[in-house]
C-alpha cells in the first residue's frame, strides 16, 4: 500500500509539472500493484484518465474514467473526466448523460455533507458549463445517416450493378492497373455475403441473458463471420456499403458487435497497452491460436466502430480506434512471429493503415487535429514506401485476384499521394505570396501523381485532376499549364462515368465535385475557342470566374 501511495504521489507531482506521459506510467504502475481499497483504485484510474486527456488520447481517457466510475459510482471526479473526454470524442449523448449523472452524485454528496462548500461550487460550475456546452453542440449537430441500405448494391443504376454487367461481359481492364470495378465488386461480395448471414439469424430473448445479448438465439459458425465480413468490405472499398434511411441494419450491427465481443472474449475498448498486457497474461495459460481469435475480433470491432464513428460525426474517436488497431496489429505480428494469422499479414495491416490515414485526414478537416499536417504526410509516405516494396513480381500477378491486387497494391499508393497533395494544399491555403504559390504547385504535382496511380475508371481521378487544376489557377499558372490538365479531366470523367456516373451514384458531395469538373471542361472549351480566334495565347494567365 505504501508503494501505491508513493507512485500516486509521484504521479500527482508529475501532472503538476505537465509531464503527463511520465505521470501516466506512474499511475499505471500503481494500478498494476492492485491496491485493495476501491476508492484508491478509482482515483488512480481517474488520474490516469487526466493524463490521457492532456495527451489528447481521448479514447483512453474515456475508458479509464469509465473504469473509475464503475469501481466507485460515487466518485464525482470520475464523471467529470468521463464527460469531458466523451465530449472531445464527439460522443455527445454519452457526455450529456454523464454530466447529468455526475451532477446527481454531486447533489447527493452535498446533501450528505461529504463535500465542502468550496469544492461543491467549483465542481457544480464545471458540470453546469460542460452540460450547457454539450446541449449546445447537440442542438447544432446536423442529422446524419447511421444506417446502411440493405441490398442497395443489387438495385437500380448504381456503380455495383454497372460494374457487375461489365464484369460479366468481360469488359474490365485487368492490367497493368485493374479496373476500379474489381475492387468495388470484391467489397460488395464481402458485404452481401455478410448481410445474408446476418439476416438468416432470428432472435428471441433467453432467460438469464441480459441487455443486447438477450436477443441472441443461436451462435452458428456463420453468425461469427459477420463483423469479419463487414470489416473486410470497409477495408476493401467502403463505397460498397451504401448508406440509406433504414436504421434496422445499424441496430443489428450493434447487437452483433457485442455478441462477437463476448463470444471471442475480445478486449473491448481500444487501449493498446492494456491489450498487450492482457494478451501476455492469456498466453501464459493458452496458445496463440486461441488468443489470436480474441485479437482478431477486437481489431475488426474497432474497424467497424471507426467506420460508424465517421458516419456519425465522431472523427476523433474513429482515428483513435484505427490507431489502436494499427499498433496492436504491428505488435501482434512481431510477437506471434508467424504468417499463418490473417490479420497479422502485411496486406491486412496495410489495409488498416489506409483506413487510419483517411480517418486522420477526416479528423483534421473537422478541426480535430489529432495529427499535424507533417504527421499525416509522414504517415502517407510510410504507407506508399511500404506498399511499393510489396508489389508482386509480374510472374506472380496471374495468381492474384484483381480486386485484392487493387486493394493491397494500387489504392494505398494512390491514396498516399492524394494525402500528401492534400496536406500541401492545406499549407497553401493558410500561406500568402510565393510560399502559397509554391505549396499549391507542389500539391498539384502530387494530385496528378495520385490520379495517375489510380485505375483509369476510378471515380476519384477526375476530382483529383480538378483539384490539381484549381491549385494551378491559384498559383497563377498560364494556360499552357492548366489546359492540358483540363483536357485530362474531360477524358477521366468520361472513363469513370462508365461505372460511377449512373443516376444512383452522382449524389450529394460527389455530384457537386462532378459539376466542378464540368465547369472546368466548359472553361477549357471556351479558352480553346478564344485561342483559335487569336483572342488568347497559351502564355496568357486566365483564371475561371468560379475560382
MIVOKOL-995014 format. One record per atom (N, C-alpha, C): residue in one letter; x, y, z. Coordinates in steps of 0.05 Angstrom, whole numbers, plus 5000, padded with zeros to 4 digits. Atoms other than C-alpha are relative to their C-alpha. Layout:
AXYZ ...
END
This chain:
X501749765000 X500050005000 X501750255000 X498249774999 X505750475016 X501250064972 X498949975027 X508650344946 X497950134982 X502249895016 X501850514915 X499850305005 X500249714993 X501451174953 X502450164990 X497649865011 X508551344933 X499850054970 X500449975029 X507151224860 X497950204993 X502149815004 X500751614864 X501050285005 X499049744993 X504252194898 X502050104978 X498149925021 X509752194845 X498550074974 X501649945024 X504552174790 X498750285003 X501249744996 X500952774821 X502050234996 X497949805003 X507453164823 X500650044970 X499449985029 X508853004750 X497850144985 X502249865012 X501953234730 X500250305005 X499749724993 X503153884766 X502150144984 X497949895017 X509353974723 X499549954970 X500950045028 X505453804659 X501649774987 X498650235011 X509453154650 X498149764999 X502250185000 X503452754630 X500749714993 X499250275007 X506752154597 X501349865023 X498750124977 X511152034657 X498049945023 X502050044980 X505252124704 X498249764993 X501650235009 X501251624663 X501349745008 X498650244993 X506551104675 X500049955030 X500150034970 X506651234750 X497349895008 X502750104992 X499151134755 X499649724990 X500250275011 X499650514711 X501449805019 X498550174981 X504850224758 X498549965026 X501650024975 X500450384818 X497649824996 X502350185006 X494450044785 X500949714999 X498950285002 X498749434769 X500649885027 X499550104973 X500349384843 X497549905014 X502650104991 X492949224854 X499350095029 X500849904973 X491049674913 X497349885008 X502450134990 X485649354956 X497750205004 X502149814994 X481949994971 X498850114974 X501349935025 X476750144918 X500350304994 X499849715005 X477050894928 X502750084989 X497349955010 X484550894916 X500249924971 X499950105028 X483850484852 X498450194982 X501649825016 X478350944827 X501450264994 X498549755004 X482651554838 X502349964981 X497850065018 X488451234802 X499149994971 X501050005027 X484251094741 X499150284990 X500849735007 X481351794742 X502450184994 X497649845004 X488252104748 X501449914974 X498850085025 X490851674691 X498350104976 X501749885020 X484851904651 X500750294994 X499149725003 X487152614663 X502550024982 X497550015016 X493952444634 X499349954971 X500850065027 X490852144572 X498650234987 X501549765010 X486252744564 X502050224992 X498049795005 X492153224568 X501849934976 X498450095023 X495852804516 X498349974975 X502050025022 X489652834471 X499449714992 X500850285004 X488752074477 X497249965013 X502649984987 X481352164489 X498649745004 X501350264997 X479151454478 X501149865025 X498950114976 X483951224532 X498950145025 X501149854978 X481451784576 X497149915007 X502750104996 X474251544567 X500049745014 X500050284988 X475950824583 X500950005029 X499149994973 X479850994646 X498050145019 X501949864984 X474751494671 X497549835005 X502350184997 X469150994659 X500749785021 X499250204980 X473050474699 X499950125028 X500049874973 X473750974756 X497150015011 X502849984991 X466151064758 X498749735005 X501050274996 X464850314754 X501049905028 X498850094975 X469550184813 X498750155024 X501249844979 X466650754854 X497950194987 X502149845013 X459851014827 X499550275013 X500449744987 X460151594877 X502350194996 X497649835003 X466851864854 X499450224979 X500949785017 X464952544825 X502050074978 X498049935020 X471452694790 X500149804977 X500150195021 X470752054751 X498050084978 X502049915020 X464452324718 X500950254986 X498949765013 X467852994704 X501949914978 X498050095020 X473552634668 X498649864977 X501450165021 X468852164631 X498450184981 X501649835016 X464152704607 X501750184982 X498349825016 X469753174584 X501349854977 X498750155021 X473352624545 X497949914979 X502150085019 X466852374514 X499250234982 X500649765016 X465353084491 X502150044979 X497849965019 X472153144458 X499949794977 X500250215021 X470952484420 X497550044982 X502449965015 X464252744395 X497849825009 X502150174989 X460352244437 X498250175017 X501549794986 X455452784455 X497849895018 X502150124983 X449752354481 X501149885025 X498750114976 X454451984527 X500950225019 X499049774983 X457452644551 X497650125015 X502449894988 X450452914564 X499149845024 X500950184979 X448452314605 X501950015024 X498050014979 X454952324644 X500050265016 X500149744985 X454553074661 X497649995020 X502450014983 X447552954688 X500349815024 X499550204979 X449552334727 X502050115021 X498049884982 X455552694756 X498850225018 X501449794985 X451153284777 X498349875022 X501750144980 X446452804812 X501749905024 X498250094979 X452352494850 X501050235017 X499049774985 X454853184869 X497850115019 X502149914983 X448053394896 X499649815024 X500350204978 X447652744936 X502350045021 X497849964982 X454552884965 X499650255017 X500649764985 X452353584984 X498049955022 X502150054980 X446153325019 X501049835023 X498850174979 X450452825058 X502450155014 X497849844989 X455553375074 X502749864997 X497450145005 X461152955044 X501850164981 X498449835017 X463653525000 X499850285012 X499949734988 X465854215024 X498550204982 X501549795015 X462154845002 X501750104976 X498349905021 X468155094962 X500349804977 X499750215021 X469254434925 X497449974985 X502650035012 X461754384912 X499750224978 X500349785019 X461755074878 X501749964975 X498250045023 X467754914835 X499049784982 X500850235017 X465154234812 X497250064988 X502649945011 X458054494803 X500350184975 X499449835023 X460755034756 X501049844977 X498850175021 X464754514717 X497849834987 X502250165011 X458654064709 X498050174984 X501949825013 X453954634691 X501150104973 X498849905024 X458754914640 X500249784979 X499750225018 X460154234609 X497349914989 X502750085009 X452754064606 X498950204980 X501049805018 X450954724573 X501449984973 X498450025025 X456554644522 X499249764984 X500850245014 X454353944505 X497250034988 X502749965010 X447054134498 X500050184976 X499749825023 X449054694451 X501149864976 X498850155022 X453354224410 X497949814988 X502150185010 X447453734404 X498050154984 X502049845016 X442854294380 X501150074972 X498749925025 X447854494326 X500749764982 X499150235015 X449553784305 X498049934979 X501950075022 X446553614237 X499249715003 X501050285000 X442452984229 X501649844979 X498350165017 X447052444200 X498949724997 X500850285004 X445451764169 X501749825018 X498550194984 X447451204216 X499249724992 X500950265009 X444650634175 X501349924974 X499050105026 X446450214115 X497649894985 X502350095015 X441350094060 X500549724990 X499550295006 X441049334057 X499249944971 X500550095027 X441649053987 X500150224980 X500049785019 X442649733955 X501849944977 X498150065021 X448449463915 X498849824978 X501250185019 X443648993879 X497750144985 X502449875010 X438549523859 X500850254983 X499849755015 X438050063805 X502550044985 X497649935017 X443250423764 X502250105018 X497949934981 X448550413818 X502749884991 X497450105009 X456050303809 X500449705001 X499550294998 X455949583834 X498649854977 X501550135022 X450649383782 X501550054974 X498649945024 X454449733727 X502649844998 X497550154999 X460949403749 X499549714994 X500750285004 X457648723751 X499449944971 X500750045028 X454948793680 X502650004983 X497549995015 X461848993654 X501749755005 X498550244993 X465048413691 X498949754985 X501250225013 X460147913663 X500450014970 X499449975029 X461448193593 X502949994994 X497150015004 X468948113603 X501150264989 X499349745011 X469748853591 X501850165019 X498449864980 X474049033651 X503049974996 X497150015003 X481449213645 X501349875024 X498750134978 X485848763687 X502950095005 X497249924997 X492849033675 X500750244982 X498350044976 X497349383687 X498750085026 X501549924976 X492549713736 X497149904996 X502750115003 X485949333747 X497950225002 X502349824999 X479349693736 X499150035029 X501149954973 X476250013798 X497749815006 X502350174996 X470449543787 X500749755015 X499250244985 X474448953813 X500150055030 X499949934972 X475549303879 X497250025011 X502849964991 X468249503885 X498549745002 X501450264999 X465748813868 X500949825022 X498950164978 X470348483918 X498850095026 X501149894975 X467948953973 X497049935002 X502850065000 X460748843952 X499549705006 X500250284994 X461748093954 X500249945030 X499850034971 X464048134026 X497550105014 X502349884987 X458248584044 X497449844997 X502550155005 X452648194011 X500049735014 X499850264986 X455147534040 X499550045030 X500449944971 X455247854109 X497050065005 X502849944997 X448148114100 X498349755001 X501550255001 X445647424083 X500349855027 X499650134974 X448847144146 X498450135022 X501349854978 X446047694190 X497049974999 X502950015003 X439047664161 X498949725005 X500950274996 X438846904168 X499649935029 X500150064971 X439246954243 X497450125012 X502349904985 X432747014283 X500850035029 X499349954972 X432947274354 X497649975018 X502150014980 X428947164416 X501350035028 X498849974973 X430147324490 X500649725012 X499350254986 X433646784530 X500150065030 X500049964971 X432746704605 X502950025010 X497449984988 X438646944645 X502150164984 X498149855017 X441847344588 X499050294999 X500849734997 X441748094597 X500750184976 X499349795020 X441748714552 X499749924971 X500150065029 X443148684478 X500149704995 X499550285005 X445447964484 X497549835006 X502550144995 X438447764507 X498649944973 X501350045026 X436547804433 X501349774985 X498650205016 X441547274411 X498849735005 X501350264997 X438246604398 X502049774995 X498150215006 X443946194368 X502650124991 X497449905007 X451246244351 X501349814980 X498950175020 X452345834289 X502650134989 X497449905010 X459145904256 X499750244982 X500449785018 X456346354202 X499550265014 X500649764985 X453946834255 X502550135010 X497549894989 X461046924278 X501750124978 X498449885021 X463447164210 X498950274991 X501349765008 X459147784207 X501850245001 X498349774997 X463848304235 X502549984983 X497750045018 X469648004196 X499350084972 X500849935027 X465748084132 X499650294997 X500449715001 X463648794147 X502850155000 X497449884999 X470848974165 X501549974974 X498750055026 X473448654101 X498950184978 X501249835020 X468549054060 X500950295004 X499049734994 X470549704094 X502950044991 X497149985007 X477949574085 X500549984970 X499750035029 X476949384012 X499150254986 X501149765012 X472349943989 X497450065015 X502349934983 X467550274038 X497650104983 X502249915017 X463450533979 X498049784994 X501950225003 X460349843975 X497850005021 X502049994978 X456649984040 X498450264995 X501649775008 X451250444012 X498350095024 X501549904977 X448250884066 X497150084992 X502849955006 X440750974070 X498450075025 X501649914977 X434851154115 X499149795020 X500950224983 X433550474147 X501949955023 X498350034977 X436250424218 X500349715009 X500050274990 X435049674225 X502749874999 X497450135002 X441749444200 X502050115021 X498249874980 X445449944244 X499549885028 X500750114974 X441749674305 X500949715002 X499150285000 X443148954285 X503049985003 X497150004999 X450449114276 X501050055028 X499249944973 X450949404346 X499749745017 X500450254985 X448048754374 X502149804993 X498150205009 X452648334332 X502850055011 X497449934990 X458848714354 X500349915029 X499950084972 X457148594427 X500049705003 X500150294999 X455547864414 X502749884994 X497450115007 X462147724379 X502250075021 X498149924979 X465948114432 X499949815024 X500350194977 X463147654486 X500949724992 X499450275009 X463847014445 X503049954998 X497150035004 X471147124427 X501750105024 X498649894977 X472847434495 X502050214992 X498249795011 X475648034459 X500650215021 X498849814980 X479048624493 X498450255003 X501749774996 X473449134486 X501250264991 X499049735006 X476049844490 X502749994987 X497549995015 X481650044443 X502150145016 X497849904983 X487350134493 X502449824995 X497850175009 X493949894465 X501549865023 X498450124978 X497849784529 X498549795016 X501750204986 X492049434563 X499749754984 X500350235017 X491148974504 X502649835000 X497550145000 X498548804502 X500449845026 X499750134973 X498648644577 X498149765002 X501950224998 X492348214572 X500749774981 X499150215018 X495047834512 X502249835013 X497850144987 X501347664550 X499049845024 X501150154977 X497247454611 X498749754990 X501550235011 X492846994569 X501949794989 X498250195013 X498746684533 X501449825021 X498850174979 X501346414600 X498449745003 X501750234996 X495445934601 X498749904974 X501350075025 X493645884528 X502050014977 X498349995023 X496445884457 X499350244982 X500649785019 X496946394401 X497549944984 X502350075016 X491646014363 X497450105014 X502349924985 X486646164418 X499950305004 X499949714994 X488846864437 X499650164974 X500349865026 X489147064363 X497050064994 X502849955006 X481546984358 X499050245015 X500849764984 X480647504413 X501150254988 X498749765012 X485547984380 X498550074974 X501349955026 X482247894311 X497350125004 X502749894995 X475248014339 X500250295010 X499649734990 X477748634376 X500650194978 X499149825021 X481248934316 X497750054980 X502249965019 X475248814270 X497850165012 X502049834987 X470549114320 X500850295000 X499049725000 X474949734324 X499750124972 X500349905027 X474949784248 X497250084993 X502849945006 X467449754243 X499150245017 X500749784983 X466650224302 X501150264989 X498849765012 X471350724269 X498450094975 X501649945024 X467350684204 X497450135008 X502549884990 X460850824242 X500550275013 X499449744987 X464151384282 X500350224979 X499749805022 X466051754217 X497250074989 X502649955011 X458951674192 X498250165019 X501749864980 X456151974256 X501550245012 X498749754992 X460952564262 X501949975024 X498250044977 X465752254313 X502849944989 X497550055014 X472152324272 X502349955019 X497850034982 X476752374332 X499949725013 X500350284990 X474051724361 X500949804979 X499350185022 X474951394293 X503049984997 X497150005004 X482251594287 X501449865024 X498850144977 X483751334357 X499549704998 X500650295004 X480350664341 X502049884980 X498350125020 X484450554278 X503050035008 X497349984990 X490850804311 X500649765018 X499650234982 X490050274365 X500149744984 X500050245016 X488449754312 X502749964986 X497450025014 X494849904273 X502249925020 X497950064980 X499149894336 X499849715010 X500350274990 X496249244361 X500849804978 X499350185022 X496948914292 X503049984996 X497050005004 X504249124284 X501449855023 X498850134976 X505848894355 X499449704999 X500750295001 X502048234346 X501549854979 X498550135022 X505548084280 X502849945009 X497350044990 X512248174314 X500149785022 X500050184978 X510347774376 X499449714991 X500850275008 X507047184341 X502049874982 X497850105017 X512747114291 X499149784981 X501050205020 X508546734240 X498350144980 X501749885021 X504946884175 X497449854997 X502450175002 X499346394189 X497450165007 X502449864991 X494646914220 X499450234981 X500849815020 X490747334171 X500550295007 X499949714994 X490447994208 X502950105006 X497249924996 X498047984221 X501550014974 X498749995026 X499547934147 X500450294991 X499549735009 X502648564115 X497750124985 X502249895016 X496748634068 X497750095017 X502149924982 X491648664124 X500850255015 X499149764985 X495749154165 X500150244982 X499949775019 X496749584103 X497250114995 X502849915004 X489149604093 X499150175023 X500849854976 X488149844164 X501550275000 X498549745002 X493550374154 X498850194980 X501549835019 X489750614093 X497650135013 X502349904986 X483550694135 X500850215021 X499149814980 X487451034190 X500950274988 X499249765014 X490351534141 X497650174993 X502549865007 X483351714117 X498850125025 X501249904975 X480851784189 X501650245011 X498349784991 X486852234207 X499350254985 X500749775016 X485152694149 X497250105007 X502749924993 X477752694167 X499950155026 X499949864975 X479252894238 X501250274997 X498749745004 X483853454215 X498150194986 X501849825014 X478653724167 X497750095017 X502149924981 X473553744224 X501150185022 X498849834980 X478354174264 X501049855024 X499150174978 X480453584308 X502749894993 X497350075009 X487853574293 X501549805017 X498650224984 X489852914325 X502849984989 X497450005012 X495652914276 X500550274987 X499349765015 X499353514247 X500149934971 X499850055029 X499853604172 X502649854994 X497450155004 X507153374176 X499749715008 X500450284991 X504952764215 X498449844979 X501650145020 X499752594162 X501749954975 X498250045023 X504852694106 X501949775005 X498150224993 X509752234142 X498549734999 X501650245001 X504251714151 X499549914971 X500550065028 X502651754077 X502549904986 X497450095012 X509951694056 X500749715009 X499450274990 X510851084100 X498249794987 X501950195013 X504650754070 X500849954971 X499150035028 X507050893999 X502549834998 X497550155002 X514050634011 X499749715007 X500350284992 X511850004047 X498449854978 X501550135022 X506849853991 X501749954976 X498350035024 X511849963936 X501949775002 X498150224996 X516649453966 X498649735000 X501550254997 X511048933969 X498749914974 X501450075025 X508448933897 X501049754988 X499150265011 X508648233868 X501550034974 X498650015025 X513248063811 X498049944977 X501850065023 X510048033741 X499249714998 X500650295003 X510447273741 X498049915021 X501950084979 X506247253805 X497250124996 X502649865002 X500647713781 X497749834991 X502150185010 X496847153747 X498649865023 X501150144977 X495746843815 X498550195019 X501249814982 X493047483846 X497250094990 X502749905007 X485647673847 X500250304994 X499749725007 X485048353811 X498950195022 X501049834978 X480748633868 X501850025023 X498150004978 X485748423920 X502550154993 X497649855009 X491548693879 X499550305002 X500649724998 X488049363874 X499950105029 X500249924971 X486449383949 X502650015014 X497550024985 X493349183972 X502450144987 X497649905014 X498049473919 X499550244983 X500549775017 X494550013879 X498950245016 X501349784986 X489950423923 X501650125023 X498349884979 X494750503982 X501950214989 X498149815011 X499750853936 X498550254990 X501549775010 X494551293902 X498950175023 X501049854978 X491451483968 X502250145016 X497749874987 X498251633998 X500850264985 X499449765016 X499852113941 X497850225004 X502249804996 X492952443949 X500250135028 X499749894973 X494152534024 X502250205001 X497849815001 X500852864012 X499250254985 X501049775015 X497653313960 X498150175017 X501949864983 X492053494008 X501450165022 X498549864979 X497053674063 X501350254990 X498849765012 X500854144017 X497950214994 X502149815006 X494354463996 X499050145025 X500749874974 X492454584069 X502050215008 X497949804994 X499154934079 X499650244983 X500249785019 X498055354017 X497650185007 X502449844994 X491155574039 X500350185024 X499549824977 X494055884102 X502550164996 X497649855006 X500056194068 X499350234980 X500449785018 X500956814025 X502550024981 X497849945017 X505257043967 X501349764987 X498550215014 X510756603939 X499749735014 X500350254986 X510056083994 X497449864993 X502650125008 X502755973977 X500149894972 X499850105027 X504255913903 X501649754998 X498350235000 X509855423916 X498649755011 X501450234988 X505554983961 X497749904981 X502150085018 X499754993911 X501149844977 X498850155022 X504354763855 X501049725009 X499250264989 X507354213898 X497649825003 X502550154996 X500353993916 X498949904973 X500950085026 X498453983842 X501549764989 X498450225010 X504153523825 X499349745013 X500850244985 X502153033879 X497249914993 X502750085009 X494853053858 X500149864973 X499750135026 X496952873787 X501249725004 X498850264995 X501352313814 X497849815011 X502250174989 X495252053853 X498149914978 X501850075022 X490852083792 X501249784982 X498650195018 X496051703751 X500349735013 X499750254986 X496651173805 X497449845002 X502650144999 X489151013805 X499449864974 X501150115025 X485550573755 X498850224982 X501049805018 X483350953693 X497150075004 X502949954997 X475950873710 X499350065030 X500549944972 X476651063784 X498650275003 X501749764995 X471551573809 X501750245008 X498449784988 X476851983845 X501850144979 X498149885018 X481252113784 X499350284990 X500649735009 X477552693753 X499950215022 X500149814978 X476453013821 X502950085008 X497249934993 X483952973836 X501250184979 X499049835021 X485653273769 X498850285001 X501249744997 X480653823780 X501450165022 X498749864978 X483853993847 X502850094992 X497449925011 X490653993812 X499850254983 X500449765017 X488054493761 X499350245017 X500849784982 X484854913816 X502550125014 X497649914987 X491554943852 X501750174981 X498449865021 X494955163787 X498850284995 X501249745003 X489955723778 X500650185023 X499349844976 X491155953849 X502950095001 X497149935002 X498655943835 X500550184976 X499849825024 X497256383773 X501749884978 X498650145021 X499755873723 X498750084973 X501149935026 X498856033648 X498449784987 X501750205013 X494155673601 X501549764989 X498550235010 X499655233572 X500449795021 X499750184978 X500054923641 X497249895008 X502650094990 X492654893660 X498249864980 X501850125020 X489254703595 X500549704997 X499650305002 X492654013589 X498749855023 X501250144977 X490153843659 X497050004996 X502849995005 X483154063639 X499149794980 X500550215020 X483453603579 X499949735013 X499950264985 X485353033625 X497549975017 X502550024984 X479353203669 X497749894983 X502150095018 X474753113609 X500349714994 X499650285006 X477852453590 X499449825024 X500350164976 X477952193661 X497149985009 X502850004992 X470752393676 X498449814982 X501450195018 X468452013614 X500749715007 X499250274992 X472451403635 X498649905025 X501150084974 X469851403706 X497049984999 X502950015001 X462651533687 X498849744991 X501050265009 X462150843656 X499149845024 X500750154975 X461950563727 X498750195020 X500749834977 X461051153774 X498150234993 X501749775008 X456551633734 X497149954997 X502850065003 X449851293738 X498250185019 X501849844984 X443651623768 X500149925029 X499850084972 X444851223831 X502650065013 X497449954989 X451851473841 X500650305005 X499449724998 X452452223829 X498050145019 X501749884980 X449252453894 X501650165019 X498749854979 X450952973946 X502750124993 X497349895004 X458353153951 X501149924973 X498950115025 X460152713892 X498850154976 X501349855022 X455153073847 X501250284998 X498849745000 X458053743867 X502850004988 X497350025011 X465053523851 X500049954970 X500350055029 X462853253783 X499250254986 X500949755013 X459453923769 X502450194997 X497649835002 X466054283784 X501749914976 X498550115023 X469553823734 X498850104974 X501349915024 X464354013682 X500550304995 X499449715003 X465554753695 X502950044989 X497249985010 X473054643684 X500149924970 X500050085028 X471554293618 X498850224983 X501249785014 X467054863596 X502050234998 X497949795000 X472555363615 X502149934979 X498050085019 X477554963574 X499150044971 X501149985027 X473054943513 X499850304992 X500249725006 X471855693517 X502850124994 X497349905005 X479355833522 X501149904974 X499150115026 X480855373463 X498850154977 X501349855022 X475855753420 X501350284998 X498849735001 X478956423440 X502949994991 X497250035011 X486056163426 X499949964970 X500350055029 X483755923357 X499350274986 X500849755012 X480756613345 X502150225004 X497849804996 X487256963367 X499550195023 X500649824978 X484057283428 X501849945024 X498350094979 X488256883477 X502449854989 X497750165007 X495156553476 X500549815023 X499450194979 X497855963515 X501650125023 X498449884979 X502356433553 X498350195018 X501749824984 X496456833580 X499149865026 X501150094975 X494056773651 X497050045000 X503049985000 X486656613652 X499049835022 X501150144977 X483156423716 X497050004998 X502950025001 X475956173716 X498650185020 X501549834982 X470756623748 X499149855024 X501150154978 X468456053792 X502149935021 X497950054980 X475156003829 X500050225021 
END
